[in-house]
Amino acid sequence: MSVMILHIVVSLIIALGFLGAFIWAIKTNQYDDDYSPSVLILFDDQESKNQKP
């Protein structure tokens, strides 16, 4: 039974570590993408090529 409690505690510590890393990434603007919007205009639309008038 003590092994089960140990596994629960260890898994909670790991989960909190991942949650902390996710919150840190959000707060330090790791998910802001400044590059893609500037180059999206260079790509062709695949839908317009597939449609025939």
VOBA-1610 file (N, C-alpha, C; in pm, whole numbers, padded with zeros to 5 digits, always signed):
BEGIN
Met+00082-00119+00000Met+00000+00000+00000Met+00087+00126+00000Ser+00201+00121+00067Ser+00288+00238+00072Ser+00351+00267-00065Val+00368+00161-00147Val+00421+00181-00281Val+00320+00257-00366Met+00193+00230-00347Met+00088+00299-00421Met+00084+00448-00384Ile+00097+00476-00258Ile+00100+00616-00213Ile+00223+00686-00268Leu+00335+00617-00270Leu+00458+00673-00326Leu+00441+00705-00475His+00379+00615-00549His+00355+00638-00692His+00262+00757-00714Ile+00160+00770-00633Ile+00067+00883-00645Ile+00140+01014-00616Val+00221+01016-00513Val+00294+01138-00478Val+00393+01175-00589Val+00466+01077-00639Val+00564+01103-00745Val+00494+01151-00872Ser+00382+01090-00908Ser+00310+01133-01028Ser+00252+01273-01011Leu+00208+01309-00893Leu+00160+01445-00869Leu+00273+01547-00880Ile+00389+01511-00831Ile+00505+01601-00841Ile+00544+01621-00987Ile+00544+01514-01065Ile+00576+01524-01208Ile+00470+01607-01280Ala+00343+01584-01250Ala+00235+01659-01314Ala+00244+01808-01279Leu+00274+01838-01156Leu+00291+01979-01117Leu+00412+02042-01185Gly+00515+01963-01208Gly+00632+02012-01281Gly+00596+02048-01425Phe+00519+01962-01492Phe+00476+01992-01628Phe+00381+02112-01631Leu+00294+02123-01532Leu+00204+02238-01525Leu+00283+02366-01503Gly+00384+02361-01418Gly+00469+02477-01395Gly+00545+02517-01521Ala+00595+02418-01596Ala+00666+02447-01720Ala+00572+02509-01823Phe+00448+02461-01828Phe+00350+02517-01921Phe+00315+02661-01885Ile+00294+02686-01758Ile+00262+02823-01714Ile+00381+02915-01738Trp+00502+02867-01716Trp+00622+02948-01744Trp+00631+02981-01893Ala+00600+02883-01979Ala+00606+02906-02123Ala+00503+03008-02166Ile+00386+03005-02106Ile+00282+03103-02140Ile+00324+03242-02094Lys+00377+03253-01974Lys+00413+03385-01919Lys+00533+03447-01990Thr+00622+03365-02045Thr+00740+03419-02113Thr+00719+03428-02263Asn+00593+03421-02308Asn+00555+03439-02449Asn+00623+03341-02543Gln+00637+03217-02500Gln+00698+03116-02585Gln+00607+03076-02700Tyr+00476+03103-02687Tyr+00381+03063-02789Tyr+00350+03175-02887Asp+00411+03291-02874Asp+00391+03400-02970Asp+00468+03368-03097Asp+00401+03378-03208Asp+00462+03347-03337Asp+00464+03474-03421Asp+00580+03535-03431Asp+00594+03658-03508Asp+00638+03631-03652Tyr+00686+03512-03681Tyr+00741+03484-03812Tyr+00635+03438-03912Ser+00549+03347-03872Ser+00454+03286-03966Ser+00360+03385-04035Pro+00301+03484-03965Pro+00210+03574-04037Pro+00276+03651-04150Ser+00406+03677-04138Ser+00473+03754-04243Ser+00501+03671-04367Val+00509+03539-04355Val+00539+03456-04471Val+00418+03380-04524Leu+00303+03390-04459Leu+00184+03320-04506Leu+00139+03371-04642Ile+00165+03496-04673Ile+00125+03553-04801Ile+00201+03488-04916Leu+00318+03429-04887Leu+00400+03368-04992Leu+00351+03231-05035Phe+00268+03167-04956Phe+00219+03034-04987Phe+00092+03043-05070Asp+00078+02953-05167Asp-00042+02949-05250Asp-00154+02879-05174Asp-00275+02919-05204Asp-00391+02850-05147Asp-00411+02719-05222Gln-00420+02611-05149Gln-00444+02483-05212Gln-00588+02471-05261Glu-00680+02539-05195Glu-00820+02529-05233Glu-00845+02595-05368Ser-00779+02706-05395Ser-00803+02777-05520Ser-00748+02697-05639Lys-00647+02615-05621Lys-00594+02534-05728Lys-00686+02416-05759Asn-00753+02364-05656Asn-00838+02246-05674Asn-00973+02282-05735Gln-01018+02404-05721Gln-01148+02444-05773Gln-01135+02488-05918Lys-01225+02437-06002Lys-01227+02476-06143Lys-01347+02566-06167Pro-01328+02678-06235Pro-01442+02770-06257Pro-01542+02717-06356
//
